[in-house]
């Protein structure tokens, strides 16, 4: 067997391995869009297997310490002692303030190294009996370099990576936004498609909290939901503690309000830095202009944000 072969284990036994991502935020940094070339688990014989599909782009700054599910895949059953993360590129978005409305500026990140390899304190033991995974904390507060109060663009990627089981605190999913695929899979479950294309089954029960008094019967094939919960130890589905329906028309936008006018009293307009858009291609156009408040409608948008009035 060749050392470093990404398909090193040829046996038929596999298990589910997930990646939970989070960050430690930096003041004034509104986005850190990183394209991940690979996240691989490596065993004692230097055999390597991928934990994520494709090359996803993740905005680590948006989570503000919350945990989200980045991906989950079947990998060969084995004991993995190291995790290697390779970044392809990244862009830093930051807030520029002055006498008027703040603006969003961006710059390419220059990695001191684009490859981070860490030995796990406790190995990742993958088996067919249930899902296991890693908790990946991208410490932006220690990674993004600042000189004389200014962001330089240099990034020394500082990651804290540990193996976790589905019931560990580091495996809890605080926020996972996805589009509904099948709203009536069963009386107690439905399917969703996440931002990187994978389809998951979500289980609900009498203890699941539905925001705004909604329920499973309110879901449609154009609903976008936010899920909180845990991965089921038996079948790698998601057991939801809370479900919020963010949109019923296949479109939503989320982000950080960077400016409000006037600064006190009732707002007449505000600026929104858009961090999140539909997690999959929109299958239905909004039936009316998007309205973030009763007196504001979307005026324009771009990759860096939108202004509403």
Secondary structure, 3 states (H helix, E strand, C coil): CCCCCCCCCCCCCEEEEEEEEEECCCCCEEEEEEEEEEEEEEECCCCEEECCCCCCEEEHHHHCCCCEEEEEEEEECEEEEEEEEEEEEEEEEEEECCCCCCEEEEEECEECCCEEEEEEEEEEEEECCECEEEEEEECHHHHEEEECCEEEEEECCCEEEEEEECCCHHHCEEEEEEEEEEEEEECCEEEEECCCCCEEEEECCCCCEEHHHCCHHHCCCCCEEEEEEEECCCCCCEEEEEEEEEECCCCCCEEEEEEEECCCCCCCEEEEEEEECCCCCCCCCCCCCCCCECCECEEEEECCEEEEC
